[in-house]
Amino acid sequence: MDLKERKILIISSEEWDHIKLSKHHYAIELAKKGNKVFFLEPPIREKTRYYFKEKKINENLTIIENRFFFPYIIKFHFTPLFNFLIKFHIKSLISKYGDFDIVWSFSSLYQDLKVFNSKLIIYHLVDMPKDKIFIKGLNDCDIVITVVEEIYNEINHENKLLIGHGLSNQFLNYEAKEYNPTEKIKVGYCGNLMLKSIDRDLIIRLITIYPQIQFHFIGPYEDDKSDYINTLKNSNNVVLHGKLVPEEIVVIYKTIDAFIICYDKTSSFEQNRNNSSNSHKILEYLSTGKVVISTRINAYANEQNLLEMVNDDTNEKYLDLFDQVINNLNEYNSQNKMEVRFKFAYDNSYQNKILEIEKAIFNIKTHE
Protein backbone atom coordinates (compact mmCIF):
# COMPACT_ATOMS: atom_id res chain seq x y z
CA MET A 1 0.00 0.00 0.00
CA ASP A 2 1.46 3.34 -1.03
CA LEU A 3 0.73 6.66 0.67
CA LYS A 4 -0.82 8.37 -2.34
CA GLU A 5 -4.45 9.24 -3.06
CA ARG A 6 -5.60 7.66 0.20
CA LYS A 7 -8.15 8.90 2.69
CA ILE A 8 -6.19 9.30 5.93
CA LEU A 9 -7.31 10.20 9.45
CA ILE A 10 -4.59 11.58 11.70
CA ILE A 11 -5.58 11.51 15.37
CA SER A 12 -3.67 14.23 17.18
CA SER A 13 -2.89 14.91 20.82
CA GLU A 14 -2.45 18.63 19.98
CA GLU A 15 -4.62 21.16 18.21
CA TRP A 16 -3.76 22.30 14.71
CA ASP A 17 -2.83 25.79 15.92
CA HIS A 18 -0.34 24.33 18.41
CA ILE A 19 3.36 24.75 17.65
CA LYS A 20 3.92 22.37 14.75
CA LEU A 21 5.13 18.89 15.76
CA SER A 22 5.46 15.54 14.00
CA LYS A 23 1.74 14.95 13.56
CA HIS A 24 1.30 18.37 11.93
CA HIS A 25 4.23 17.90 9.57
CA TYR A 26 3.10 14.41 8.55
CA ALA A 27 -0.39 15.78 7.83
CA ILE A 28 1.04 18.54 5.64
CA GLU A 29 3.36 16.24 3.69
CA LEU A 30 0.76 13.50 3.23
CA ALA A 31 -1.66 16.09 1.84
CA LYS A 32 1.02 17.25 -0.61
CA LYS A 33 1.24 13.68 -1.92
CA GLY A 34 -2.39 13.83 -3.02
CA ASN A 35 -3.96 12.13 0.00
CA LYS A 36 -7.19 13.42 1.52
CA VAL A 37 -6.03 14.06 5.07
CA PHE A 38 -8.35 14.66 8.02
CA PHE A 39 -6.64 15.99 11.15
CA LEU A 40 -8.70 15.12 14.25
CA GLU A 41 -7.93 17.50 17.11
CA PRO A 42 -8.26 16.55 20.81
CA PRO A 43 -11.89 16.88 21.94
CA ILE A 44 -12.86 20.28 23.29
CA ARG A 45 -14.21 20.31 26.85
CA GLU A 46 -16.67 23.20 26.73
CA LYS A 47 -20.22 22.72 25.44
CA THR A 48 -20.93 23.57 21.81
CA ARG A 49 -23.91 23.23 19.50
CA TYR A 50 -21.99 20.76 17.38
CA TYR A 51 -20.06 17.53 17.86
CA PHE A 52 -17.97 17.91 14.71
CA LYS A 53 -16.86 21.03 12.88
CA GLU A 54 -14.35 21.13 10.05
CA LYS A 55 -11.98 23.78 8.70
CA LYS A 56 -10.25 23.36 5.37
CA ILE A 57 -6.56 24.27 5.22
CA ASN A 58 -6.39 23.37 1.54
CA GLU A 59 -8.04 21.01 -0.92
CA ASN A 60 -6.43 17.94 0.65
CA LEU A 61 -6.18 18.89 4.33
CA THR A 62 -9.17 19.26 6.66
CA ILE A 63 -9.05 20.00 10.39
CA ILE A 64 -11.80 18.43 12.51
CA GLU A 65 -12.79 20.07 15.78
CA ASN A 66 -14.87 17.69 17.90
CA ARG A 67 -16.69 17.29 21.20
CA PHE A 68 -17.76 14.14 23.01
CA PHE A 69 -21.47 13.62 23.65
CA PHE A 70 -20.56 12.54 27.19
CA PRO A 71 -18.62 14.29 29.99
CA TYR A 72 -14.85 14.01 29.50
CA ILE A 73 -14.37 13.68 33.26
CA ILE A 74 -15.62 10.09 33.01
CA LYS A 75 -12.15 9.22 31.73
CA PHE A 76 -10.63 9.82 35.16
CA HIS A 77 -13.27 8.02 37.24
CA PHE A 78 -14.86 5.35 35.02
CA THR A 79 -12.24 4.47 32.43
CA PRO A 80 -13.95 1.30 31.09
CA LEU A 81 -17.15 3.29 30.52
CA PHE A 82 -15.17 6.06 28.85
CA ASN A 83 -13.53 3.60 26.45
CA PHE A 84 -16.93 2.09 25.69
CA LEU A 85 -18.60 5.43 24.95
CA ILE A 86 -15.73 6.64 22.79
CA LYS A 87 -16.54 3.86 20.32
CA PHE A 88 -19.86 5.57 19.61
CA HIS A 89 -18.01 8.84 19.08
CA ILE A 90 -15.85 7.08 16.48
CA LYS A 91 -18.94 5.68 14.75
CA SER A 92 -20.45 9.17 14.62
CA LEU A 93 -17.21 10.45 13.09
CA ILE A 94 -17.32 7.74 10.41
CA SER A 95 -21.01 8.42 9.78
CA LYS A 96 -20.22 12.08 9.05
CA TYR A 97 -16.96 11.76 7.12
CA GLY A 98 -17.08 8.20 5.76
CA ASP A 99 -14.60 5.36 6.12
CA PHE A 100 -10.86 6.00 6.17
CA ASP A 101 -8.28 3.94 4.30
CA ILE A 102 -5.66 4.67 6.94
CA VAL A 103 -5.93 5.68 10.60
CA TRP A 104 -2.67 7.19 11.90
CA SER A 105 -2.87 7.91 15.62
CA PHE A 106 -0.59 10.08 17.74
CA SER A 107 -3.00 10.00 20.70
CA SER A 108 -3.50 7.50 23.51
CA LEU A 109 -7.07 8.74 23.96
CA TYR A 110 -8.50 6.27 21.44
CA GLN A 111 -7.48 2.87 22.75
CA ASP A 112 -9.47 0.64 20.39
CA LEU A 113 -8.60 1.68 16.86
CA LYS A 114 -10.14 -1.49 15.39
CA VAL A 115 -13.51 0.26 15.57
CA PHE A 116 -12.46 2.31 12.55
CA ASN A 117 -12.29 -0.89 10.47
CA SER A 118 -9.62 0.69 8.27
CA LYS A 119 -7.29 -1.07 5.83
CA LEU A 120 -4.24 0.12 7.76
CA ILE A 121 -3.89 1.26 11.37
CA ILE A 122 -0.69 3.00 12.44
CA TYR A 123 0.17 4.09 15.96
CA HIS A 124 2.94 6.67 16.25
CA LEU A 125 4.56 6.63 19.69
CA VAL A 126 6.39 9.88 20.36
CA ASP A 127 6.47 9.33 24.14
CA MET A 128 6.27 6.16 26.19
CA PRO A 129 2.67 5.69 27.43
CA LYS A 130 2.25 4.99 31.13
CA ASP A 131 -0.93 2.98 30.66
CA LYS A 132 0.02 -0.71 30.41
CA ILE A 133 -3.45 -1.57 29.11
CA PHE A 134 -2.89 0.83 26.25
CA ILE A 135 0.50 -0.72 25.46
CA LYS A 136 -1.20 -4.12 25.24
CA GLY A 137 -3.77 -2.60 22.89
CA LEU A 138 -1.03 -1.69 20.43
CA ASN A 139 -1.22 -5.28 19.20
CA ASP A 140 -4.42 -4.30 17.40
CA CYS A 141 -2.43 -1.90 15.18
CA ASP A 142 -0.83 -2.98 11.93
CA ILE A 143 2.29 -0.89 12.53
CA VAL A 144 3.77 0.85 15.57
CA ILE A 145 6.23 3.66 14.87
CA THR A 146 8.61 4.84 17.60
CA VAL A 147 10.99 7.80 17.48
CA VAL A 148 13.74 6.70 19.90
CA GLU A 149 15.43 3.43 20.72
CA GLU A 150 14.35 3.50 24.38
CA ILE A 151 10.68 3.30 23.35
CA TYR A 152 11.36 0.87 20.50
CA ASN A 153 12.96 -1.62 22.90
CA GLU A 154 9.99 -1.44 25.29
CA ILE A 155 7.38 -2.24 22.64
CA ASN A 156 6.58 -5.84 21.80
CA HIS A 157 5.06 -5.69 18.34
CA GLU A 158 5.74 -7.74 15.21
CA ASN A 159 5.70 -4.68 12.96
CA LYS A 160 7.46 -1.96 14.92
CA LEU A 161 9.56 0.72 13.26
CA LEU A 162 12.22 3.05 14.63
CA ILE A 163 11.89 6.30 12.71
CA GLY A 164 13.22 9.48 14.30
CA HIS A 165 11.79 12.96 14.06
CA GLY A 166 11.92 14.76 10.75
CA LEU A 167 13.02 18.17 9.52
CA SER A 168 10.23 20.54 8.51
CA ASN A 169 10.20 22.47 5.24
CA GLN A 170 11.05 25.84 6.81
CA PHE A 171 14.52 24.52 7.62
CA LEU A 172 15.19 23.00 4.20
CA ASN A 173 16.33 26.24 2.62
CA TYR A 174 19.88 26.39 3.87
CA GLU A 175 22.95 26.06 1.71
CA ALA A 176 26.16 24.74 3.25
CA LYS A 177 28.21 27.81 2.50
CA GLU A 178 31.68 28.59 3.74
CA TYR A 179 31.78 29.67 7.38
CA ASN A 180 32.40 33.40 7.73
CA PRO A 181 32.86 34.32 11.41
CA THR A 182 31.93 37.78 12.60
CA GLU A 183 33.71 39.83 15.24
CA LYS A 184 31.22 38.85 17.98
CA ILE A 185 30.54 35.14 18.43
CA LYS A 186 26.86 34.24 18.66
CA VAL A 187 25.64 31.08 20.38
CA GLY A 188 22.05 29.88 19.95
CA TYR A 189 19.55 27.83 21.94
CA CYS A 190 15.95 27.06 20.98
CA GLY A 191 13.32 25.53 23.24
CA ASN A 192 11.07 26.10 26.22
CA LEU A 193 13.32 27.76 28.80
CA MET A 194 11.09 26.60 31.65
CA LEU A 195 11.56 22.86 31.09
CA LYS A 196 12.87 21.04 34.14
CA SER A 197 15.16 18.94 31.93
CA ILE A 198 17.35 21.98 31.19
CA ASP A 199 20.58 22.29 33.16
CA ARG A 200 19.94 25.83 34.37
CA ASP A 201 23.12 26.07 36.41
CA LEU A 202 25.20 25.14 33.37
CA ILE A 203 23.53 27.80 31.24
CA ILE A 204 24.13 30.46 33.89
CA ARG A 205 27.78 29.43 34.14
CA LEU A 206 28.18 29.71 30.37
CA ILE A 207 26.84 33.24 30.10
CA THR A 208 28.87 34.28 33.16
CA ILE A 209 32.20 32.78 32.07
CA TYR A 210 31.89 34.04 28.49
CA PRO A 211 30.71 37.68 28.64
CA GLN A 212 32.29 38.31 25.22
CA ILE A 213 29.85 35.85 23.58
CA GLN A 214 26.31 36.87 22.69
CA PHE A 215 23.82 34.14 23.68
CA HIS A 216 20.49 33.99 21.81
CA PHE A 217 17.65 32.11 23.51
CA ILE A 218 14.56 31.37 21.44
CA GLY A 219 11.50 29.95 23.16
CA PRO A 220 8.81 30.71 25.73
CA TYR A 221 9.69 31.72 29.26
CA GLU A 222 8.02 33.30 32.27
CA ASP A 223 9.27 35.27 35.22
CA ASP A 224 10.61 32.63 37.54
CA LYS A 225 10.70 32.82 41.32
CA SER A 226 14.32 31.64 41.14
CA ASP A 227 17.17 33.74 39.79
CA TYR A 228 17.34 31.74 36.57
CA ILE A 229 15.21 33.83 34.19
CA ASN A 230 16.05 37.09 35.96
CA THR A 231 19.75 36.39 35.45
CA LEU A 232 19.17 35.82 31.75
CA LYS A 233 17.06 38.97 31.43
CA ASN A 234 19.63 41.11 33.22
CA SER A 235 22.72 39.82 31.40
CA ASN A 236 24.19 42.16 28.80
CA ASN A 237 25.33 39.26 26.63
CA VAL A 238 21.91 37.55 26.48
CA VAL A 239 19.09 38.12 24.00
CA LEU A 240 15.73 36.57 24.96
CA HIS A 241 13.66 36.35 21.78
CA GLY A 242 10.67 34.58 23.32
CA LYS A 243 8.45 32.29 21.28
CA LEU A 244 8.92 32.70 17.51
CA VAL A 245 7.44 31.07 14.41
CA PRO A 246 9.77 28.92 12.28
CA GLU A 247 10.16 31.60 9.62
CA GLU A 248 11.51 33.99 12.27
CA ILE A 249 13.75 31.32 13.79
CA VAL A 250 15.36 30.59 10.43
CA VAL A 251 16.42 34.24 10.07
CA ILE A 252 18.17 34.20 13.47
CA TYR A 253 19.78 30.80 12.85
CA LYS A 254 21.62 32.22 9.85
CA THR A 255 23.55 34.54 12.19
CA ILE A 256 24.53 31.88 14.77
CA ASP A 257 28.10 30.52 15.04
CA ALA A 258 27.36 27.57 17.36
CA PHE A 259 24.37 25.97 19.07
CA ILE A 260 24.11 24.49 22.55
CA ILE A 261 22.14 21.62 24.06
CA CYS A 262 22.21 21.55 27.87
CA TYR A 263 20.12 18.79 29.43
CA ASP A 264 20.17 18.15 33.16
CA LYS A 265 21.74 14.77 33.90
CA THR A 266 20.11 14.20 37.29
CA SER A 267 18.26 11.02 38.22
CA SER A 268 14.93 12.76 37.61
CA PHE A 269 16.01 13.48 34.06
CA GLU A 270 16.98 9.87 33.44
CA GLN A 271 13.33 8.85 33.82
CA ASN A 272 12.41 11.13 30.91
CA ARG A 273 15.47 10.66 28.74
CA ASN A 274 13.40 9.74 25.68
CA ASN A 275 11.69 13.15 25.72
CA SER A 276 14.84 14.91 24.62
CA SER A 277 16.97 12.28 22.98
CA ASN A 278 15.86 12.90 19.41
CA SER A 279 14.09 16.25 19.26
CA HIS A 280 13.21 18.32 16.22
CA LYS A 281 15.49 21.13 17.28
CA ILE A 282 18.63 19.01 16.86
CA LEU A 283 17.83 18.49 13.19
CA GLU A 284 17.02 22.18 12.88
CA TYR A 285 20.41 23.06 14.35
CA LEU A 286 22.17 20.62 12.04
CA SER A 287 20.34 22.02 9.00
CA THR A 288 22.43 25.19 9.36
CA GLY A 289 25.66 23.18 9.15
CA LYS A 290 26.96 24.96 12.27
CA VAL A 291 28.55 23.13 15.18
CA VAL A 292 26.32 21.85 18.01
CA ILE A 293 27.84 21.55 21.51
CA SER A 294 25.80 19.03 23.46
CA THR A 295 25.42 17.09 26.66
CA ARG A 296 25.21 13.34 26.04
CA ILE A 297 22.25 12.21 23.91
CA ASN A 298 21.80 8.48 23.34
CA ALA A 299 20.30 8.78 19.85
CA TYR A 300 23.47 10.52 18.64
CA ALA A 301 26.03 8.59 20.69
CA ASN A 302 27.32 6.81 17.57
CA GLU A 303 27.19 9.92 15.40
CA GLN A 304 30.26 11.76 16.66
CA ASN A 305 30.56 13.61 13.35
CA LEU A 306 27.23 15.35 13.94
CA LEU A 307 27.37 16.67 17.51
CA GLU A 308 30.31 17.74 19.66
CA MET A 309 29.15 15.84 22.71
CA VAL A 310 30.47 14.99 26.17
CA ASN A 311 31.20 11.28 26.46
CA ASP A 312 29.61 10.51 29.81
CA ASP A 313 26.29 11.04 31.55
CA THR A 314 27.53 13.94 33.64
CA ASN A 315 27.97 17.52 32.53
CA GLU A 316 31.28 17.99 34.34
CA LYS A 317 33.32 18.22 31.13
CA TYR A 318 30.84 20.33 29.20
CA LEU A 319 32.58 23.63 29.92
CA ASP A 320 35.90 22.21 28.71
CA LEU A 321 34.23 21.00 25.52
CA PHE A 322 32.52 24.35 24.99
CA ASP A 323 35.81 26.19 25.43
CA GLN A 324 37.59 23.88 23.00
CA VAL A 325 34.96 24.39 20.29
CA ILE A 326 34.46 28.13 20.73
CA ASN A 327 38.19 28.79 20.47
CA ASN A 328 38.43 26.73 17.29
CA LEU A 329 35.26 27.61 15.39
CA ASN A 330 36.98 27.70 12.01
CA GLU A 331 37.96 24.07 12.51
CA TYR A 332 34.59 22.90 13.84
CA ASN A 333 32.72 24.85 11.17
CA SER A 334 34.94 23.71 8.33
CA GLN A 335 33.27 23.21 4.96
CA ASN A 336 33.53 19.43 5.26
CA LYS A 337 32.00 19.26 8.76
CA MET A 338 29.20 21.65 7.80
CA GLU A 339 28.28 19.60 4.74
CA VAL A 340 28.07 16.39 6.81
CA ARG A 341 25.64 18.01 9.27
CA PHE A 342 23.70 19.68 6.50
CA LYS A 343 23.27 16.45 4.53
CA PHE A 344 22.18 14.48 7.60
CA ALA A 345 19.45 17.02 8.34
CA TYR A 346 18.22 17.02 4.75
CA ASP A 347 18.19 13.22 4.61
CA ASN A 348 15.77 13.34 7.56
CA SER A 349 13.18 15.57 5.91
CA TYR A 350 9.53 14.58 6.41
CA GLN A 351 9.31 13.76 2.71
CA ASN A 352 12.02 11.13 3.23
CA LYS A 353 10.41 9.88 6.46
CA ILE A 354 7.19 9.19 4.56
CA LEU A 355 9.10 7.31 1.86
CA GLU A 356 10.73 5.22 4.60
CA ILE A 357 7.36 4.42 6.17
CA GLU A 358 5.87 3.70 2.74
CA LYS A 359 8.61 1.17 2.03
CA ALA A 360 8.03 -0.51 5.41
CA ILE A 361 4.28 -0.75 4.74
CA PHE A 362 4.97 -2.38 1.37
CA ASN A 363 7.28 -4.97 2.95
CA ILE A 364 4.80 -5.75 5.72
CA LYS A 365 1.83 -6.10 3.37
CA THR A 366 3.87 -8.21 0.95
CA HIS A 367 4.65 -10.78 3.65
CA GLU A 368 1.15 -11.02 5.08
VEXKOLPA-120138 format. One record per residue (C-alpha): x, y, z; residue in three letters. Coordinates in pm, whole numbers, padded with zeros to 5 digits, always signed. Layout:
N
XYZALA/...
//
This chain:
368
+00000+00000+00000MET/+00146+00334-00103ASP/+00073+00666+00067LEU/-00082+00837-00234LYS/-00445+00924-00306GLU/-00560+00766+00020ARG/-00815+00890+00269LYS/-00619+00930+00593ILE/-00731+01020+00945LEU/-00459+01158+01170ILE/-00558+01151+01537ILE/-00367+01423+01718SER/-00289+01491+02082SER/-00245+01863+01998GLU/-00462+02116+01821GLU/-00376+02230+01471TRP/-00283+02579+01592ASP/-00034+02433+01841HIS/+00336+02475+01765ILE/+00392+02237+01475LYS/+00513+01889+01576LEU/+00546+01554+01400SER/+00174+01495+01356LYS/+00130+01837+01193HIS/+00423+01790+00957HIS/+00310+01441+00855TYR/-00039+01578+00783ALA/+00104+01854+00564ILE/+00336+01624+00369GLU/+00076+01350+00323LEU/-00166+01609+00184ALA/+00102+01725-00061LYS/+00124+01368-00192LYS/-00239+01383-00302GLY/-00396+01213+00000ASN/-00719+01342+00152LYS/-00603+01406+00507VAL/-00835+01466+00802PHE/-00664+01599+01115PHE/-00870+01512+01425LEU/-00793+01750+01711GLU/-00826+01655+02081PRO/-01189+01688+02194PRO/-01286+02028+02329ILE/-01421+02031+02685ARG/-01667+02320+02673GLU/-02022+02272+02544LYS/-02093+02357+02181THR/-02391+02323+01950ARG/-02199+02076+01738TYR/-02006+01753+01786TYR/-01797+01791+01471PHE/-01686+02103+01288LYS/-01435+02113+01005GLU/-01198+02378+00870LYS/-01025+02336+00537LYS/-00656+02427+00522ILE/-00639+02337+00154ASN/-00804+02101-00092GLU/-00643+01794+00065ASN/-00618+01889+00433LEU/-00917+01926+00666THR/-00905+02000+01039ILE/-01180+01843+01251ILE/-01279+02007+01578GLU/-01487+01769+01790ASN/-01669+01729+02120ARG/-01776+01414+02301PHE/-02147+01362+02365PHE/-02056+01254+02719PHE/-01862+01429+02999PRO/-01485+01401+02950TYR/-01437+01368+03326ILE/-01562+01009+03301ILE/-01215+00922+03173LYS/-01063+00982+03516PHE/-01327+00802+03724HIS/-01486+00535+03502PHE/-01224+00447+03243THR/-01395+00130+03109PRO/-01715+00329+03052LEU/-01517+00606+02885PHE/-01353+00360+02645ASN/-01693+00209+02569PHE/-01860+00543+02495LEU/-01573+00664+02279ILE/-01654+00386+02032LYS/-01986+00557+01961PHE/-01801+00884+01908HIS/-01585+00708+01648ILE/-01894+00568+01475LYS/-02045+00917+01462SER/-01721+01045+01309LEU/-01732+00774+01041ILE/-02101+00842+00978SER/-02022+01208+00905LYS/-01696+01176+00712TYR/-01708+00820+00576GLY/-01460+00536+00612ASP/-01086+00600+00617PHE/-00828+00394+00430ASP/-00566+00467+00694ILE/-00593+00568+01060VAL/-00267+00719+01190TRP/-00287+00791+01562SER/-00059+01008+01774PHE/-00300+01000+02070SER/-00350+00750+02351SER/-00707+00874+02396LEU/-00850+00627+02144TYR/-00748+00287+02275GLN/-00947+00064+02039ASP/-00860+00168+01686LEU/-01014-00149+01539LYS/-01351+00026+01557VAL/-01246+00231+01255PHE/-01229-00089+01047ASN/-00962+00069+00827SER/-00729-00107+00583LYS/-00424+00012+00776LEU/-00389+00126+01137ILE/-00069+00300+01244ILE/+00017+00409+01596TYR/+00294+00667+01625HIS/+00456+00663+01969LEU/+00639+00988+02036VAL/+00647+00933+02414ASP/+00627+00616+02619MET/+00267+00569+02743PRO/+00225+00499+03113LYS/-00093+00298+03066ASP/+00002-00071+03041LYS/-00345-00157+02911ILE/-00289+00083+02625PHE/+00050-00072+02546ILE/-00120-00412+02524LYS/-00377-00260+02289GLY/-00103-00169+02043LEU/-00122-00528+01920ASN/-00442-00430+01740ASP/-00243-00190+01518CYS/-00083-00298+01193ASP/+00229-00089+01253ILE/+00377+00085+01557VAL/+00623+00366+01487ILE/+00861+00484+01760THR/+01099+00780+01748VAL/+01374+00670+01990VAL/+01543+00343+02072GLU/+01435+00350+02438GLU/+01068+00330+02335ILE/+01136+00087+02050TYR/+01296-00162+02290ASN/+00999-00144+02529GLU/+00738-00224+02264ILE/+00658-00584+02180ASN/+00506-00569+01834HIS/+00574-00774+01521GLU/+00570-00468+01296ASN/+00746-00196+01492LYS/+00956+00072+01326LEU/+01222+00305+01463LEU/+01189+00630+01271ILE/+01322+00948+01430GLY/+01179+01296+01406HIS/+01192+01476+01075GLY/+01302+01817+00952LEU/+01023+02054+00851SER/+01020+02247+00524ASN/+01105+02584+00681GLN/+01452+02452+00762PHE/+01519+02300+00420LEU/+01633+02624+00262ASN/+01988+02639+00387TYR/+02295+02606+00171GLU/+02616+02474+00325ALA/+02821+02781+00250LYS/+03168+02859+00374GLU/+03178+02967+00738TYR/+03240+03340+00773ASN/+03286+03432+01141PRO/+03193+03778+01260THR/+03371+03983+01524GLU/+03122+03885+01798LYS/+03054+03514+01843ILE/+02686+03424+01866LYS/+02564+03108+02038VAL/+02205+02988+01995GLY/+01955+02783+02194TYR/+01595+02706+02098CYS/+01332+02553+02324GLY/+01107+02610+02622ASN/+01332+02776+02880LEU/+01109+02660+03165MET/+01156+02286+03109LEU/+01287+02104+03414LYS/+01516+01894+03193SER/+01735+02198+03119ILE/+02058+02229+03316ASP/+01994+02583+03437ARG/+02312+02607+03641ASP/+02520+02514+03337LEU/+02353+02780+03124ILE/+02413+03046+03389ILE/+02778+02943+03414ARG/+02818+02971+03037LEU/+02684+03324+03010ILE/+02887+03428+03316THR/+03220+03278+03207ILE/+03189+03404+02849TYR/+03071+03768+02864PRO/+03229+03831+02522GLN/+02985+03585+02358ILE/+02631+03687+02269GLN/+02382+03414+02368PHE/+02049+03399+02181HIS/+01765+03211+02351PHE/+01456+03137+02144ILE/+01150+02995+02316GLY/+00881+03071+02573PRO/+00969+03172+02926TYR/+00802+03330+03227GLU/+00927+03527+03522ASP/+01061+03263+03754ASP/+01070+03282+04132LYS/+01432+03164+04114SER/+01717+03374+03979ASP/+01734+03174+03657TYR/+01521+03383+03419ILE/+01605+03709+03596ASN/+01975+03639+03545THR/+01917+03582+03175LEU/+01706+03897+03143LYS/+01963+04111+03322ASN/+02272+03982+03140SER/+02419+04216+02880ASN/+02533+03926+02663ASN/+02191+03755+02648VAL/+01909+03812+02400VAL/+01573+03657+02496LEU/+01366+03635+02178HIS/+01067+03458+02332GLY/+00845+03229+02128LYS/+00892+03270+01751LEU/+00744+03107+01441VAL/+00977+02892+01228PRO/+01016+03160+00962GLU/+01151+03399+01227GLU/+01375+03132+01379ILE/+01536+03059+01043VAL/+01642+03424+01007VAL/+01817+03420+01347ILE/+01978+03080+01285TYR/+02162+03222+00985LYS/+02355+03454+01219THR/+02453+03188+01477ILE/+02810+03052+01504ASP/+02736+02757+01736ALA/+02437+02597+01907PHE/+02411+02449+02255ILE/+02214+02162+02406ILE/+02221+02155+02787CYS/+02012+01879+02943TYR/+02017+01815+03316ASP/+02174+01477+03390LYS/+02011+01420+03729THR/+01826+01102+03822SER/+01493+01276+03761SER/+01601+01348+03406PHE/+01698+00987+03344GLU/+01333+00885+03382GLN/+01241+01113+03091ASN/+01547+01066+02874ARG/+01340+00974+02568ASN/+01169+01315+02572ASN/+01484+01491+02462SER/+01697+01228+02298SER/+01586+01290+01941ASN/+01409+01625+01926SER/+01321+01832+01622HIS/+01549+02113+01728LYS/+01863+01901+01686ILE/+01783+01849+01319LEU/+01702+02218+01288GLU/+02041+02306+01435TYR/+02217+02062+01204LEU/+02034+02202+00900SER/+02243+02519+00936THR/+02566+02318+00915GLY/+02696+02496+01227LYS/+02855+02313+01518VAL/+02632+02185+01801VAL/+02784+02155+02151ILE/+02580+01903+02346SER/+02542+01709+02666THR/+02521+01334+02604ARG/+02225+01221+02391ILE/+02180+00848+02334ASN/+02030+00878+01985ALA/+02347+01052+01864TYR/+02603+00859+02069ALA/+02732+00681+01757ASN/+02719+00992+01540GLU/+03026+01176+01666GLN/+03056+01361+01335ASN/+02723+01535+01394LEU/+02737+01667+01751LEU/+03031+01774+01966GLU/+02915+01584+02271MET/+03047+01499+02617VAL/+03120+01128+02646ASN/+02961+01051+02981ASP/+02629+01104+03155ASP/+02753+01394+03364THR/+02797+01752+03253ASN/+03128+01799+03434GLU/+03332+01822+03113LYS/+03084+02033+02920TYR/+03258+02363+02992LEU/+03590+02221+02871ASP/+03423+02100+02552LEU/+03252+02435+02499PHE/+03581+02619+02543ASP/+03759+02388+02300GLN/+03496+02439+02029VAL/+03446+02813+02073ILE/+03819+02879+02047ASN/+03843+02673+01729ASN/+03526+02761+01539LEU/+03698+02770+01201ASN/+03796+02407+01251GLU/+03459+02290+01384TYR/+03272+02485+01117ASN/+03494+02371+00833SER/+03327+02321+00496GLN/+03353+01943+00526ASN/+03200+01926+00876LYS/+02920+02165+00780MET/+02828+01960+00474GLU/+02807+01639+00681VAL/+02564+01801+00927ARG/+02370+01968+00650PHE/+02327+01645+00453LYS/+02218+01448+00760PHE/+01945+01702+00834ALA/+01822+01702+00475TYR/+01819+01322+00461ASP/+01577+01334+00756ASN/+01318+01557+00591SER/+00953+01458+00641TYR/+00931+01376+00271GLN/+01202+01113+00323ASN/+01041+00988+00646LYS/+00719+00919+00456ILE/+00910+00731+00186LEU/+01073+00522+00460GLU/+00736+00442+00617ILE/+00587+00370+00274GLU/+00861+00117+00203LYS/+00803-00051+00541ALA/+00428-00075+00474ILE/+00497-00238+00137PHE/+00728-00497+00295ASN/+00480-00575+00572ILE/+00183-00610+00337LYS/+00387-00821+00095THR/+00465-01078+00365HIS/+00115-01102+00508GLU/
//
